[in-house]
Amino acid sequence: MESSEAGVHLFAWRGCMFRISDRVQPPKAGSLFFCEHLAVRPGERVLEIGSGVGLAAVVLAKAGASVVATDVVPEAVDAIRTNALLNGVSVDARLGDCYAPVAGGRFDLICTNPPQMPTPPNRARRDAGAAADNGGVDGWEILDRVIAGAPGHLVPGGRLAFTIFAFLGKKTAFAKLEAAGLQPSIVASETQPFPRIGYERLEHIRSVDPEGTVPATDTPSTVERFVIQGTLPS
């Protein structure tokens, strides 16, 4: 749905309305899948890292959570604040990288749907669409930092939830969570269209696919997506 303001669209989802400018990446299939499988109880304290337009932050706030939402893009932080107001909820939107904006904070849920597209060395595109997908050489560049910092920012029994493409590896995800002291589980899975930017990087993705999920010769049309959870023991 397009608004009357040039370069601005309105996106309606699950009873919420989101204002999206052309300076912030709009929600894609992975974002919707991610939000559909986030569960909170009223009063829980939530941190969303890389909130974008604030889709998950607003939905979680409407469910009764106390939400801090961060992003490294100033326009995204503005969008989070605008969309919270538009939907009549309170979201504490902060500018900054990973856990820097919440130093010392503890949460019941930390969630993120981060850039995770494997990117060949020295070939990361810098346009807004591609930059929001660049996940480092193996796709884990940002997620590794989120996982490493999660135990220090979760309350006992707290959860870390994130999405991955199958070509990042379920076993790899479990091993990384266990190494951080978190108990891993799969919350949900879904088959989605293979991402368009993935075709530009297909040979590289094949070279870093730890579980051989991408066909060696055929061009894939779909990819499995997972919501993974790591729980800090009580």
C-alpha positions in Angstrom: 0.0 0.0 0.0 1.6 3.3 -1.1 1.1 6.6 0.8 0.7 10.0 -0.8 4.2 11.0 0.4 6.9 10.3 -2.2 9.2 7.4 -1.4 7.0 6.2 1.5 4.9 3.1 1.6 2.5 1.8 4.2 2.6 -1.9 5.1 -0.3 -3.5 7.0 0.3 -6.8 8.9 -1.4 -8.6 11.8 -3.5 -5.6 12.7 -0.6 -3.2 12.6 0.4 -0.4 10.2 4.0 0.4 9.3 5.4 3.4 7.6 8.4 2.4 5.4 10.6 5.0 3.6 12.9 4.1 0.7 15.9 4.6 3.1 15.0 1.5 5.2 14.6 -2.1 3.9 11.0 -3.2 3.8 9.9 -6.5 5.5 10.6 -9.6 3.4 9.5 -13.2 3.8 12.2 -13.9 6.4 11.0 -11.0 8.6 7.4 -12.2 8.5 8.4 -15.8 9.3 10.6 -14.6 12.1 7.8 -12.5 13.7 5.2 -15.3 13.4 7.3 -17.5 15.7 8.3 -15.0 18.5 6.4 -15.6 21.7 6.4 -13.4 24.8 4.5 -13.1 28.0 3.1 -9.8 29.2 5.8 -7.9 31.1 8.8 -9.7 29.7 11.7 -7.6 28.8 12.8 -7.9 25.1 15.8 -6.8 23.1 15.6 -6.8 19.3 18.9 -6.3 17.6 18.7 -4.8 14.0 15.0 -3.9 14.2 14.7 -2.2 10.8 11.3 -0.7 10.5 10.3 -2.1 13.9 8.1 -5.0 12.7 8.9 -7.4 15.5 9.4 -4.7 18.1 5.9 -3.4 17.5 4.2 -6.8 17.5 6.0 -7.8 20.7 5.1 -4.5 22.4 1.4 -5.1 21.4 1.7 -8.5 23.1 2.6 -6.8 26.3 6.4 -7.0 26.3 8.7 -4.1 27.3 10.8 -3.7 24.2 14.2 -2.2 23.4 14.9 -2.1 19.7 18.2 -1.2 18.2 19.7 -0.5 14.7 22.9 0.9 13.3 21.0 2.9 10.7 19.7 6.3 12.0 16.8 6.2 9.6 15.8 2.8 10.9 15.7 4.1 14.5 13.5 7.0 13.3 11.2 4.4 11.6 11.0 2.3 14.8 9.9 5.3 16.8 7.4 6.4 14.1 5.9 2.9 13.8 5.5 2.5 17.5 3.6 5.7 17.7 1.5 4.8 14.7 0.4 1.6 16.5 -0.1 3.1 19.9 2.7 1.2 21.7 5.9 2.1 23.5 9.2 0.9 22.1 12.6 2.2 23.4 14.5 2.7 20.1 18.2 3.1 20.3 21.0 3.7 17.8 24.0 1.5 18.0 25.8 -1.8 17.1 24.9 -5.1 18.7 24.8 -4.9 22.5 26.5 -1.5 22.8 23.2 0.4 23.3 22.2 -1.9 26.2 25.4 -2.3 28.2 24.5 -4.0 31.5 21.0 -4.8 30.5 19.4 -8.2 31.0 16.4 -9.5 29.0 14.0 -12.4 28.9 14.2 -12.6 25.1 16.9 -11.4 22.7 15.8 -11.7 19.1 17.3 -10.8 15.7 16.8 -11.5 12.0 20.2 -10.2 10.9 22.1 -9.9 7.7 23.3 -13.5 7.0 24.0 -13.9 3.3 27.5 -15.4 2.7 29.5 -12.7 1.0 32.7 -13.4 -1.0 35.7 -11.5 0.4 36.0 -7.9 -0.9 32.8 -8.2 -2.9 30.2 -6.9 -0.4 27.9 -4.5 -2.3 27.2 -1.3 -0.4 23.8 -0.4 -1.8 21.0 -0.4 0.8 19.4 -3.6 -0.3 22.6 -5.7 -0.4 24.1 -4.1 2.8 21.1 -5.4 4.7 22.0 -8.9 3.6 25.8 -9.0 3.9 26.7 -11.6 6.6 30.4 -11.9 6.1 32.3 -14.7 4.3 30.3 -17.5 5.9 27.1 -15.6 6.8 27.8 -15.8 10.6 29.7 -12.5 11.1 26.9 -10.7 12.9 25.2 -13.8 14.4 28.5 -14.9 16.0 28.7 -11.6 17.9 25.0 -11.9 19.0 25.5 -15.4 20.2 28.7 -14.6 22.1 27.1 -11.7 23.9 23.8 -13.3 24.7 24.6 -15.1 28.0 25.8 -11.8 29.5 22.5 -10.1 28.5 19.9 -12.8 29.3 18.2 -13.5 32.7 18.4 -17.1 33.9 16.0 -19.1 31.7 16.1 -16.3 29.0 16.0 -17.0 25.3 17.9 -16.0 22.3 15.9 -16.4 19.0 17.2 -15.8 15.5 16.7 -17.0 11.9 19.1 -18.8 9.6 19.1 -20.0 6.1 19.7 -23.8 5.8 23.0 -23.2 4.1 24.4 -21.7 7.3 23.8 -25.1 8.9 21.5 -26.3 11.7 24.3 -28.4 13.2 26.6 -25.3 13.1 24.0 -23.2 14.8 23.5 -25.8 17.6 27.3 -26.1 18.1 27.7 -22.3 18.4 24.9 -22.0 20.9 26.2 -24.9 23.0 29.7 -23.4 23.0 28.1 -20.2 24.4 26.4 -22.2 27.2 22.9 -22.0 25.6 20.5 -25.0 25.1 19.6 -25.1 21.4 16.3 -26.0 19.8 14.4 -25.4 16.5 11.3 -23.3 17.0 10.0 -23.5 13.4 11.0 -24.2 9.7 9.6 -22.9 6.4 10.5 -23.3 2.8 10.9 -20.0 1.1 11.9 -18.8 -2.4 15.7 -18.8 -2.8 16.8 -15.1 -2.2 17.6 -13.2 -5.3 20.9 -11.9 -4.1 21.8 -15.5 -3.4 22.0 -16.2 -7.1 24.7 -13.6 -7.4 26.7 -15.4 -4.8 25.7 -19.0 -5.6 29.1 -20.5 -6.1 30.4 -18.9 -2.9 27.4 -20.1 -1.0 28.1 -23.6 -2.2 31.7 -23.3 -1.0 30.7 -22.4 2.6 27.6 -24.6 2.9 28.6 -26.9 5.8 25.8 -29.4 5.4 25.5 -29.5 1.6 22.0 -28.1 1.4 22.5 -26.3 -1.9 22.5 -28.5 -5.0 25.9 -28.9 -6.5 24.8 -28.4 -10.1 21.2 -27.4 -10.3 20.0 -23.9 -9.6 17.9 -23.9 -6.4 14.5 -22.4 -6.4 13.8 -22.6 -2.7 15.7 -22.6 0.6 14.6 -23.8 4.0 14.6 -21.2 6.8 14.7 -21.9 10.5 14.0 -20.0 13.7 16.6 -21.2 16.2 16.4 -20.7 19.9 19.1 -20.9 22.6 18.0 -20.9 26.2 20.2 -19.9 29.1 19.9 -22.5 31.9 18.0 -21.3 35.0 
